[in-house]
């Protein structure tokens, strides 16, 4: 759900702010999913047209995705559980 909201915000921003020169999006913890989706959607929506410089800052990003188990896969590698 948060990724969908972030994508909708990024697409909307791309369509309503054509003169935007700089965009800094910050996501904290699970909010990183929305922030990442917003940045990606903004860049996609402005493809082929002038766009703002985009900076994405993620503070303590939560890395598990739907269905991830902290003992296996990506979550294990990115949360310091695997050497």
Backbone as ProteinMPNN parsed JSONL, in Angstrom:
{"seq_chain_A": "XXXXXXXXXXXXXXXXXXXXXXXXXXXXXXXXXXXXXXXXXXXXXXXXXXXXXXXXXXXXXXXXXXXXXXXXXXXXXXXXXXX", "coords_chain_A": {"N_chain_A": [[0.825, -1.193, 0.0], [1.923, 1.28, 0.819], [3.868, 1.647, -1.127], [2.28, 1.983, -3.378], [0.991, 4.401, -2.765], [3.225, 6.125, -2.645], [4.093, 5.942, -5.329], [1.888, 7.063, -6.638], [1.999, 9.687, -5.638], [4.497, 10.534, -6.669], [4.031, 10.437, -9.45], [1.947, 12.279, -9.672], [3.243, 14.629, -8.792], [5.141, 14.913, -10.819], [3.502, 15.621, -12.942], [2.328, 18.009, -12.157], [4.214, 19.869, -11.465], [6.136, 21.077, -13.424], [8.307, 22.851, -13.546], [9.977, 22.292, -11.46], [13.077, 22.212, -9.833], [14.703, 20.903, -8.011], [14.488, 18.015, -6.015], [14.09, 16.489, -3.01], [13.65, 13.619, -1.344], [12.716, 12.045, 1.609], [12.791, 9.115, 3.489], [11.864, 7.193, 6.302], [12.484, 4.26, 8.101], [9.899, 1.959, 7.616], [8.671, 3.752, 5.953], [10.386, 4.121, 3.914], [9.751, 2.555, 1.731], [7.607, 3.905, 0.469], [8.883, 6.344, -0.1], [10.948, 5.555, -1.87], [9.398, 4.523, -3.992], [8.072, 6.846, -4.747], [10.176, 8.51, -5.685], [11.098, 6.944, -7.852], [8.778, 6.791, -9.472], [8.38, 9.492, -10.088], [10.691, 10.066, -11.636], [10.302, 8.236, -13.778], [7.887, 9.239, -14.835], [8.684, 11.698, -15.833], [10.302, 11.052, -17.912], [12.205, 11.639, -20.786], [11.677, 14.305, -20.714], [12.519, 17.508, -19.286], [13.586, 17.34, -15.941], [13.563, 17.566, -12.347], [16.532, 17.543, -10.303], [17.022, 14.672, -8.459], [17.113, 13.54, -5.152], [17.358, 10.918, -2.925], [16.917, 10.072, 0.346], [17.343, 7.668, 2.769], [16.556, 6.842, 5.949], [17.486, 4.629, 8.325], [16.298, 2.39, 6.863], [13.671, 0.043, 6.474], [13.989, -3.251, 5.459], [12.675, -5.616, 4.754], [10.443, -7.286, 2.588], [7.102, -7.875, 1.302], [6.164, -11.008, 2.421], [8.754, -11.756, 3.031], [11.106, -13.471, 5.051], [12.861, -12.981, 7.983], [14.935, -14.696, 8.498], [15.947, -15.723, 6.19], [17.046, -15.188, 2.784], [16.9, -11.896, 1.254], [16.398, -10.161, 3.465], [17.907, -11.327, 5.506], [20.524, -11.004, 4.513], [20.759, -8.182, 4.367], [20.266, -7.173, 6.878], [22.321, -7.624, 8.607], [22.533, -10.207, 9.538], [23.929, -12.124, 8.308], [27.196, -13.044, 7.615]], "CA_chain_A": [[0.0, 0.0, 0.0], [2.75, 2.492, 0.875], [4.512, 1.822, -2.435], [1.261, 2.527, -4.284], [0.821, 5.806, -2.412], [4.428, 6.822, -3.091], [4.069, 6.018, -6.791], [0.859, 8.04, -7.02], [2.515, 11.023, -5.324], [5.559, 10.858, -7.621], [3.408, 10.688, -10.75], [1.218, 13.548, -9.543], [4.231, 15.705, -8.719], [5.736, 15.063, -12.153], [2.546, 16.27, -13.826], [1.859, 19.314, -11.676], [5.335, 20.764, -11.141], [7.128, 20.929, -14.495], [9.455, 23.725, -13.344], [10.701, 21.89, -10.27], [14.506, 22.075, -10.13], [15.349, 20.015, -7.055], [13.541, 17.213, -5.245], [14.745, 15.662, -1.992], [12.639, 12.785, -0.701], [13.287, 11.369, 2.769], [11.963, 8.046, 4.042], [12.386, 6.605, 7.525], [11.997, 2.934, 8.432], [9.011, 1.41, 6.592], [8.352, 4.832, 5.016], [11.336, 4.062, 2.807], [9.077, 1.973, 0.568], [6.872, 4.985, -0.196], [9.85, 7.317, -0.606], [11.587, 4.96, -3.044], [8.408, 4.458, -5.061], [7.815, 8.221, -5.189], [11.315, 8.948, -6.501], [11.096, 6.167, -9.092], [7.629, 7.193, -10.295], [8.646, 10.848, -10.583], [11.678, 9.975, -12.717], [9.642, 7.58, -14.915], [6.861, 10.118, -15.408], [9.342, 12.826, -16.513], [11.22, 10.507, -18.913], [12.202, 12.362, -22.061], [11.42, 15.727, -20.472], [13.362, 18.058, -18.226], [13.092, 17.01, -14.606], [14.357, 18.026, -11.205], [17.544, 16.655, -9.74], [16.346, 13.916, -7.399], [17.935, 12.934, -4.101], [16.566, 10.054, -2.059], [17.605, 9.762, 1.605], [16.636, 6.658, 3.543], [17.064, 6.787, 7.313], [17.144, 3.363, 8.948], [15.252, 1.78, 6.038], [13.194, -1.308, 6.736], [14.343, -3.915, 4.214], [11.865, -6.79, 4.436], [9.34, -7.056, 1.665], [5.975, -8.783, 1.522], [6.486, -12.421, 2.404], [10.129, -12.028, 3.438], [11.374, -14.042, 6.365], [14.124, -12.399, 8.431], [15.968, -15.717, 8.635], [16.389, -16.16, 4.866], [16.978, -14.258, 1.666], [17.355, -10.512, 1.251], [16.37, -9.593, 4.81], [19.048, -11.874, 6.257], [21.756, -10.384, 3.995], [20.819, -6.731, 4.547], [20.053, -6.789, 8.274], [23.483, -7.993, 9.407], [22.402, -11.54, 10.105], [24.802, -13.008, 7.547], [28.54, -12.451, 7.478]], "C_chain_A": [[0.87, 1.258, 0.0], [3.467, 2.728, -0.442], [3.532, 2.411, -3.432], [1.048, 4.017, -4.033], [2.02, 6.626, -2.889], [4.46, 6.995, -4.602], [3.046, 7.043, -7.271], [1.337, 9.468, -6.763], [3.599, 11.449, -6.312], [5.015, 11.192, -8.997], [2.671, 12.021, -10.743], [2.183, 14.729, -9.535], [4.849, 15.97, -10.09], [4.806, 15.815, -13.103], [2.163, 17.674, -13.419], [2.97, 20.313, -11.407], [6.436, 20.673, -12.193], [8.38, 21.779, -14.303], [10.296, 23.382, -12.125], [12.174, 21.638, -10.618], [15.21, 21.075, -9.22], [14.283, 19.302, -6.239], [14.333, 16.322, -4.293], [13.646, 14.935, -1.24], [13.319, 12.012, 0.423], [12.292, 10.316, 3.266], [12.638, 7.462, 5.267], [11.702, 5.27, 7.78], [11.101, 2.411, 7.309], [8.56, 2.473, 5.59], [9.303, 4.876, 3.836], [10.715, 3.454, 1.558], [8.344, 3.054, -0.223], [7.827, 5.998, -0.816], [10.527, 6.812, -1.876], [10.634, 4.929, -4.233], [8.106, 5.848, -5.613], [8.932, 8.713, -6.102], [11.317, 8.242, -7.851], [9.971, 6.597, -10.025], [7.827, 8.584, -10.875], [9.597, 10.794, -11.781], [11.055, 9.327, -13.956], [8.667, 8.517, -15.616], [7.466, 11.296, -16.171], [10.294, 12.353, -17.615], [11.071, 11.251, -20.244], [11.935, 13.847, -21.926], [12.352, 16.208, -19.376], [12.74, 17.728, -16.873], [14.033, 17.575, -13.554], [15.483, 17.039, -10.921], [16.922, 15.979, -8.539], [17.371, 13.33, -6.439], [16.997, 12.16, -3.19], [17.405, 9.722, -0.827], [16.745, 8.795, 2.397], [17.306, 6.525, 4.901], [16.562, 5.507, 7.975], [16.056, 2.626, 8.168], [14.927, 0.351, 6.461], [13.348, -2.082, 5.443], [13.513, -5.141, 3.868], [10.756, -6.396, 3.472], [8.242, -8.056, 1.956], [6.428, -10.229, 1.404], [7.903, -12.752, 2.805], [10.165, -12.61, 4.845], [12.741, -13.53, 6.786], [15.248, -13.431, 8.526], [16.512, -16.188, 7.291], [16.409, -14.987, 3.897], [17.515, -12.869, 1.92], [17.407, -9.915, 2.653], [17.565, -10.069, 5.629], [20.344, -11.189, 5.815], [21.866, -8.919, 4.359], [20.623, -6.279, 5.996], [21.181, -7.248, 9.193], [23.414, -9.362, 10.025], [23.324, -12.535, 9.419], [26.146, -12.33, 7.35], [28.997, -12.487, 6.042]], "O_chain_A": [[0.589, 2.202, -0.738], [3.66, 3.875, -0.843], [3.909, 3.253, -4.248], [0.939, 4.802, -4.975], [1.85, 7.698, -3.47], [4.811, 8.064, -5.103], [3.311, 7.801, -8.203], [1.103, 10.358, -7.581], [3.619, 12.601, -6.746], [5.486, 12.129, -9.642], [2.762, 12.796, -11.695], [1.944, 15.727, -10.216], [5.054, 17.122, -10.472], [5.268, 16.559, -13.969], [1.716, 18.458, -14.257], [2.697, 21.485, -11.149], [7.548, 20.24, -11.89], [9.427, 21.447, -14.859], [11.232, 24.11, -11.794], [12.477, 20.935, -11.582], [16.205, 20.468, -9.617], [13.296, 19.908, -5.823], [15.146, 15.503, -4.724], [12.813, 15.557, -0.581], [14.367, 11.398, 0.22], [11.106, 10.596, 3.439], [13.852, 7.256, 5.272], [10.479, 5.165, 7.684], [11.515, 2.422, 6.149], [8.112, 2.135, 4.495], [9.057, 5.589, 2.863], [11.107, 3.797, 0.443], [8.45, 3.109, -1.448], [7.603, 6.459, -1.935], [10.665, 7.556, -2.847], [11.018, 5.269, -5.352], [7.907, 6.007, -6.818], [8.667, 9.269, -7.168], [11.516, 8.882, -8.883], [10.182, 6.75, -11.228], [7.479, 8.83, -12.03], [9.335, 11.407, -12.816], [11.256, 9.813, -15.069], [8.629, 8.579, -16.845], [6.822, 11.839, -17.068], [11.018, 13.165, -18.191], [9.966, 11.457, -20.746], [11.961, 14.574, -22.918], [12.907, 15.406, -18.626], [11.526, 17.824, -16.69], [15.149, 18.002, -13.85], [15.394, 15.858, -11.256], [16.35, 16.651, -7.682], [18.355, 12.712, -6.847], [15.975, 12.678, -2.742], [18.488, 9.15, -0.95], [15.573, 9.06, 2.664], [18.473, 6.144, 4.996], [15.359, 5.327, 8.162], [15.017, 2.275, 8.727], [15.82, -0.44, 6.764], [12.88, -1.616, 4.404], [13.646, -5.662, 2.761], [10.207, -5.297, 3.549], [8.42, -8.974, 2.757], [7.01, -10.622, 0.393], [8.24, -13.931, 2.914], [9.349, -12.27, 5.701], [13.695, -13.634, 6.015], [16.415, -13.05, 8.626], [17.452, -16.981, 7.258], [15.849, -13.926, 4.174], [18.455, -12.678, 2.692], [18.371, -9.229, 2.992], [18.166, -9.286, 6.365], [21.172, -10.835, 6.654], [22.967, -8.444, 4.637], [20.802, -5.099, 6.296], [21.023, -7.262, 10.413], [24.167, -9.656, 10.954], [23.485, -13.661, 9.888], [26.21, -11.164, 6.959], [30.1, -12.034, 5.733]]}, "name": "protein", "num_of_chains": 1, "seq": "XXXXXXXXXXXXXXXXXXXXXXXXXXXXXXXXXXXXXXXXXXXXXXXXXXXXXXXXXXXXXXXXXXXXXXXXXXXXXXXXXXX"}
